[in-house]
Amino acid sequence: MSIEIIVGLPHLSAGPILAQACALRQPALISANALSRWSDRRGWREWAGWRLSQLRNAKGLSALCLDSAGFVAAARYGGFPWSLTDYVALAAAFPFRWWASADYCVEAEIARDREEVIDRLSRTIRANRDCRRLAEDHGIADTLMPVIQGRLPADYERCIDALWGSLRPGSLIGVGSMCRRDIHGPEGLVAVVDHLDQILPPAVRIHAFGVKGSALPYLLPFEHRIASIDSQAYGISARQAARQAGMSKTDRFVAAHMARWVGAQHERLASRALRLPHHRPDDLGSMPMDPWATAIALARSEIRDLIESGDLDHDQMTAPWIEQWAADIYAERLAG
């Protein structure tokens, strides 16, 4: 068994990015947020439905999966701007390979204390059950992927216990709150995957949301358990490379970065003699409360990950660049 690389797409508009994904014959993941329509007609920005016409452009992809955009919804909007009924209707509008249950992420910048983490676990369990009920009404329950959440490895077990009845042999479940997680430590990526490997039935595999390429060497011992990961890290790399070159970040430029990134991930998976990268002990669990300080911390973390994975040169972490990167993160949050 091998871990499948699923490419996160920023949109489904016809153009170089989608064409590259089709040419690579690479399965892709689209966020519900990327398919959203928005309106300012009433004097404020509000959700106005789905851009279903874009789904027609996806027919050339080898496979397309759908994510509920739980982190984006929490970080930008304070919650889902659409109902679960709306979301499941979107899932029914296209033959997705799988579509993820709605979930409530528990990253430190979203769930700031233990009580809020537990509250969001309960909401995730309820959202899974509601999505399954609605999926059965639409006849798409067989492509629904349950999603579990947690801060501690044992938190995920709480979700699994509640959803055990829907975990049949051959099931695929999504594991959330992974992309900002350190690799090592008691709450690290390896600890979570190892814990899940011990408690899940042998025939159940997992999709790990947002795992960066630098973590792949540490996941190779769990190939029997991990079916796939997804990432859009190539987009971050393209943005910064374009800035350094003093050029626009066009879709064609991003598409070229996608091709190189996909190739690099397959090389990682193909090499069993791969040297494990040096561990960088980040404490993202103690993310500062101040929005600018948070943006700086996230910028440093993202740049370090890309340097370790080989997507950026080792000398590309400078104070002005960190501030520019943080400014983008800060502006994106304000825009949301």
Helices and strands as residue ranges (DSSP letters): E 4-9, H 16-24, E 28-31, G 32-35, E 36-39, E 46-50, G 52-60, E 64-67, H 70-72, I 73-77, H 84-91, E 99-100, H 114-138, G 141-143, E 144-145, E 147-148, H 153-163, G 164-166, E 172-175, H 189-199, E 205-208, G 213-215, H 216-219, G 220-222, E 226-231, H 233-245, H 251-270, G 284-286, H 291-309, H 319-335
